[in-house]
Amino acid sequence: MPDSYIQKLIADRIGGKKFGKDTVLYKFEKIKRARRAAVAAHPDLKIIDLGVGEPDAMADPGVVETLAKEAAVWENRGYTDNGREPFMKAAAQYMAEVYGVTDIDPTTEVLHSIGSKPALAMIPQAFINPGDIALVTVPGYGVLGNMTKWLGGEVYELPLLESNNFLPDLDSIPEDILERAKLLYINYPNNPTGAFATERFFRKVVRFAKKYKLVVIQDAAYAALTFDGTKPLSFLSVNGAKDVGIEVHSLSKAFNMTGWRLAFMVGNPLMIKAIASVKDNNDSGQFHAIQLAGKYALEHPEITCETAEKYSRRHTMLAATLKKLGFKAKKPKASFYMYVKAPKGIKDGQKFKTAEDFSQWLLREKLISTVPWDDVEPYVRLSVTFLALGENEEKQVMQEIYNRLLDIKFEFE
């Protein structure tokens, strides 16, 4: 199809005149294509999906029943703009009950969102001017960084290294960068590393933000999914955190509500007000019945506890299985992600220059899907949200992983 004048009008931020002509494939598109090819090549073998980043379970029956009931209420049919009071109050109470953050004003310090992804996309619109810098951890979720660039800002990447427990080294940031930096984005428990932040780290973030006059965005999508005695930790539980930042909480992961699109931002009232102003020009609010279903979920944190128990059990199994195969796998303290170093190759066989090479081989040859990350070091992310109904099926999945890789001698050095 020949170019039309439309091609010349596409914004430079998404490719401009070259939009749609780029032959470079996005990582997840590569995985999708490789998956289709692998399934076609091995019709007799069932794919083991350790790459999917969303829960395998349905939302709690009480959540579903609430939606069904409230969707039939005439008064709930309209726009909700920046949210309705019942959900805001439930969010504030949830912060108190689960995280011990008891000083949240639901009227001025809570803002609902149609999922955390739109929230992260809107936040830079409230703070980033051309030339401003956002400090962003990598590897990680790219939405806030991408939007920063689209607004004419710049992204300074903070590498997450295993040697530093996958926490950013704030002291390594050059002074000239800090002079222009306006925003610091962190995400703990972390995607993709599964790392868990400490109170000590959060206290350092608060001091750092005050010193360099930064706003802090803590993406807490996985914050409630903790195990083995590790308690959920909120950035806002640290003294002074509300002076410098907000936290973004999602109901997708903690309550198996990915498709429901519901989240909330909580923290500094002026930041919340600024983002609400942006939000007014982006959407008209989530359906009130969904907010009321979310209210039910937030009032029942035991739902998350049950889900976390499942993920904990699966992490224990997966770590043990990978260790038997030669990987240096370690069970995380939180999230449903496990992050493991990719092998260099196979003894007397194929070599892997990158984690992507290994991930593609694993999918192509063994029908095991993972997500590669080569941003900082060659690792693969494995998710324990694979489909399995009960512990017996989980054990079967682990045994199948082991059986498919048993004859492979991976080299790591």
QUIDASUL-V22701 format. One record per residue. RES is the residue in one small letter. PSI is psi in radians with two decimals (* if undefined). D_CENTER is the distance of its C-alpha to the mean C-alpha in Angstrom with 1 decimal. Layout:
# QUIDASUL-V22701
res: <RES,RES>
psi: <PSI,PSI>
d_center: <D_CENTER,D_CENTER>
This chain:
# QUIDASUL-V22701
res: <m,p,d,s,y,i,q,k,l,i,a,d,r,i,g,g,k,k,f,g,k,d,t,v,l,y,k,f,e,k,i,k,r,a,r,r,a,a,v,a,a,h,p,d,l,k,i,i,d,l,g,v,g,e,p,d,a,m,a,d,p,g,v,v,e,t,l,a,k,e,a,a,v,w,e,n,r,g,y,t,d,n,g,r,e,p,f,m,k,a,a,a,q,y,m,a,e,v,y,g,v,t,d,i,d,p,t,t,e,v,l,h,s,i,g,s,k,p,a,l,a,m,i,p,q,a,f,i,n,p,g,d,i,a,l,v,t,v,p,g,y,g,v,l,g,n,m,t,k,w,l,g,g,e,v,y,e,l,p,l,l,e,s,n,n,f,l,p,d,l,d,s,i,p,e,d,i,l,e,r,a,k,l,l,y,i,n,y,p,n,n,p,t,g,a,f,a,t,e,r,f,f,r,k,v,v,r,f,a,k,k,y,k,l,v,v,i,q,d,a,a,y,a,a,l,t,f,d,g,t,k,p,l,s,f,l,s,v,n,g,a,k,d,v,g,i,e,v,h,s,l,s,k,a,f,n,m,t,g,w,r,l,a,f,m,v,g,n,p,l,m,i,k,a,i,a,s,v,k,d,n,n,d,s,g,q,f,h,a,i,q,l,a,g,k,y,a,l,e,h,p,e,i,t,c,e,t,a,e,k,y,s,r,r,h,t,m,l,a,a,t,l,k,k,l,g,f,k,a,k,k,p,k,a,s,f,y,m,y,v,k,a,p,k,g,i,k,d,g,q,k,f,k,t,a,e,d,f,s,q,w,l,l,r,e,k,l,i,s,t,v,p,w,d,d,v,e,p,y,v,r,l,s,v,t,f,l,a,l,g,e,n,e,e,k,q,v,m,q,e,i,y,n,r,l,l,d,i,k,f,e,f,e>
psi: <2.17,2.71,2.46,3.09,-0.35,-0.66,-0.64,-0.24,-0.15,2.38,2.46,-0.53,-0.41,0.26,-0.34,-2.26,-0.34,0.02,2.28,-0.13,-0.14,2.28,-0.07,2.22,2.38,2.51,-0.83,-0.44,-0.66,-0.77,-0.75,-0.76,-0.75,-0.62,-0.80,-0.74,-0.70,-0.74,-0.70,-0.62,-0.41,1.17,-0.34,-0.04,2.31,2.33,2.45,1.91,1.73,0.20,-0.35,2.37,0.69,2.66,2.63,-0.08,2.80,2.82,2.72,2.48,-0.63,-0.61,-0.79,-0.76,-0.66,-0.76,-0.82,-0.74,-0.86,-0.43,-0.38,0.00,2.17,-0.73,-0.30,0.08,-0.38,-3.05,2.60,-0.04,-2.04,0.45,2.86,2.64,-0.74,-0.74,-0.72,-0.77,-0.69,-0.65,-0.75,-0.74,-0.66,-0.75,-0.64,-0.79,-0.75,-0.63,-0.10,0.31,1.74,0.00,0.56,2.20,1.95,-0.34,-0.68,-0.20,0.22,2.41,2.19,2.83,2.69,1.12,2.78,-0.43,-0.87,-0.60,-0.82,-0.48,-0.55,-0.53,-0.82,-0.50,-0.38,-0.25,-0.48,2.13,2.84,2.29,-0.30,2.72,2.37,2.26,2.07,2.30,2.51,2.51,2.80,-2.98,2.13,0.01,-0.90,-0.70,-0.74,-0.75,-0.64,-0.79,-0.72,-0.49,0.06,0.13,-3.12,2.69,2.22,2.09,2.36,1.81,2.43,1.94,2.51,-0.59,-0.33,0.49,0.51,0.60,2.53,2.51,1.61,-0.52,-0.23,-0.11,2.19,2.60,-0.63,-0.50,-0.76,-0.47,-0.52,-0.14,2.47,-0.44,2.43,2.12,2.17,2.83,1.76,2.37,2.56,2.46,2.04,-0.07,-0.35,0.10,2.60,2.22,2.73,2.84,-0.67,-0.76,-0.79,-0.66,-0.67,-0.69,-0.73,-0.84,-0.75,-0.78,-0.71,-0.71,-0.74,0.17,1.03,2.64,2.45,2.31,1.95,1.96,1.87,0.64,-0.51,0.22,-0.55,-0.15,1.33,2.78,3.04,0.75,-0.10,2.17,2.53,2.37,2.20,2.44,-0.63,-0.16,-0.19,2.36,2.22,-0.13,-0.67,-0.29,-0.41,-0.22,-3.09,2.87,2.49,2.06,2.41,2.47,-0.11,-0.92,-0.77,-0.48,0.32,0.77,0.74,-0.82,-0.13,-0.42,1.34,2.29,3.05,2.58,2.48,2.45,-2.40,2.13,-0.60,-0.67,-0.77,-0.73,-0.71,-0.77,-0.63,-0.63,-0.71,-0.77,-0.62,-0.49,0.12,-0.62,3.05,0.41,2.72,2.57,2.28,-0.60,-0.63,-0.67,-0.69,-0.58,-0.67,-0.64,-0.79,-0.78,-0.83,-0.48,-0.07,1.18,-0.22,-0.38,-0.80,-0.67,-0.73,-0.73,-0.74,-0.64,-0.71,-0.83,-0.66,-0.80,-0.76,-0.69,-0.74,-0.80,-0.80,-0.76,-0.77,-0.73,-0.80,-0.65,-0.70,-0.41,0.03,-0.09,2.61,1.20,2.43,2.28,2.25,2.95,-0.24,2.98,3.07,0.37,2.49,2.39,2.01,2.57,2.32,2.48,2.76,-0.39,-2.90,2.36,2.21,0.51,-2.54,2.52,2.61,1.98,-0.48,2.91,-0.57,-0.68,-0.80,-0.79,-0.72,-0.70,-0.78,-0.68,-0.79,-0.75,-0.55,0.00,0.73,2.07,2.27,3.06,2.12,2.58,2.03,0.20,-0.72,-0.97,2.74,1.72,2.80,2.51,2.25,2.39,2.44,0.44,0.32,2.69,2.09,2.27,1.60,2.93,-0.64,-0.75,-0.59,-0.75,-0.64,-0.70,-0.77,-0.74,-0.66,-0.71,-0.82,-0.78,-0.68,-0.45,0.00,-0.65,0.07,2.24,1.69,2.53,2.30,-0.21,*>
d_center: <37.9,39.3,37.4,38.0,37.9,34.4,33.2,34.5,32.9,29.2,27.4,27.2,23.5,22.6,25.5,28.7,31.7,29.7,27.1,27.0,29.3,26.8,27.0,23.9,21.4,17.6,16.0,14.7,18.1,19.8,18.2,19.2,22.7,23.1,22.2,24.8,27.3,26.8,27.2,30.3,31.7,31.3,32.1,33.2,30.0,27.0,23.6,21.3,17.7,15.4,13.1,11.8,8.2,9.6,12.1,15.7,17.5,18.9,18.5,21.1,24.7,25.2,22.3,23.8,27.3,26.5,25.1,28.2,30.5,29.2,28.9,32.6,33.4,35.1,33.9,30.2,30.7,30.2,27.8,25.9,25.1,23.1,23.0,25.5,26.7,26.1,22.3,22.3,24.6,22.6,19.5,21.8,23.3,20.1,19.2,22.8,22.8,19.6,19.2,22.8,22.1,25.3,26.1,23.9,26.0,24.6,26.6,25.7,22.5,20.2,19.1,17.6,15.4,15.2,11.4,8.9,8.9,12.6,12.5,10.8,13.4,16.2,15.9,17.4,20.1,21.3,21.6,21.8,25.3,26.4,26.6,24.2,21.6,17.9,17.0,13.5,12.2,12.2,11.0,7.6,6.0,9.6,10.2,11.7,13.6,14.9,16.2,17.8,19.7,20.7,22.2,24.3,22.3,21.4,18.4,19.3,17.0,16.6,16.5,14.9,17.8,18.6,21.8,20.2,17.9,14.9,15.5,16.6,20.4,21.1,24.8,24.7,24.0,27.3,29.2,29.7,25.9,25.6,28.5,26.6,23.1,22.1,18.4,16.1,12.3,10.8,7.6,9.0,8.7,7.0,4.9,7.4,10.3,9.9,12.0,13.1,14.6,18.2,20.2,22.2,19.4,18.5,22.2,22.4,19.8,21.9,25.1,23.7,22.6,26.0,27.9,26.4,25.8,22.1,19.7,16.6,13.2,11.2,7.6,8.1,5.9,7.1,10.2,12.8,12.2,14.7,17.8,21.2,22.2,19.2,19.0,16.0,16.1,15.6,16.1,18.6,20.7,21.9,25.1,24.9,21.1,21.9,24.3,21.8,18.4,16.2,13.1,10.7,10.4,9.3,11.8,10.0,8.8,11.6,14.2,13.7,13.9,11.6,14.6,16.0,13.8,14.1,12.6,14.4,14.8,17.2,19.3,21.8,24.1,25.0,21.5,20.9,24.1,23.4,20.1,22.0,24.7,22.3,20.9,24.5,24.8,21.7,21.9,24.2,21.9,20.5,23.3,24.8,25.1,21.3,21.1,23.8,22.0,19.0,21.7,22.9,19.6,19.2,22.8,22.2,19.6,21.5,19.5,16.4,18.8,20.1,16.7,15.9,19.4,18.8,15.8,17.8,20.8,19.0,17.6,21.2,22.6,20.4,21.0,24.7,24.9,23.3,25.6,28.6,27.8,27.7,24.1,23.2,20.5,19.5,17.9,15.0,15.5,12.3,9.2,10.1,9.8,12.9,13.6,17.2,19.7,21.0,24.8,27.3,29.1,31.4,34.7,37.5,35.2,32.3,30.5,26.9,26.5,22.8,19.8,19.8,23.5,22.8,20.0,22.4,25.2,23.5,22.8,26.2,28.3,26.8,24.6,21.5,18.3,15.6,13.3,15.1,14.2,17.3,16.1,17.6,18.9,19.2,16.7,15.3,12.1,13.3,11.8,14.2,13.6,16.7,19.4,22.0,24.2,25.0,25.6,28.4,26.3,23.5,26.4,27.6,24.4,24.5,28.2,27.6,25.1,27.8,30.6,29.2,28.6,31.6,34.0,31.7,32.3,29.3,30.1,27.7,30.0>
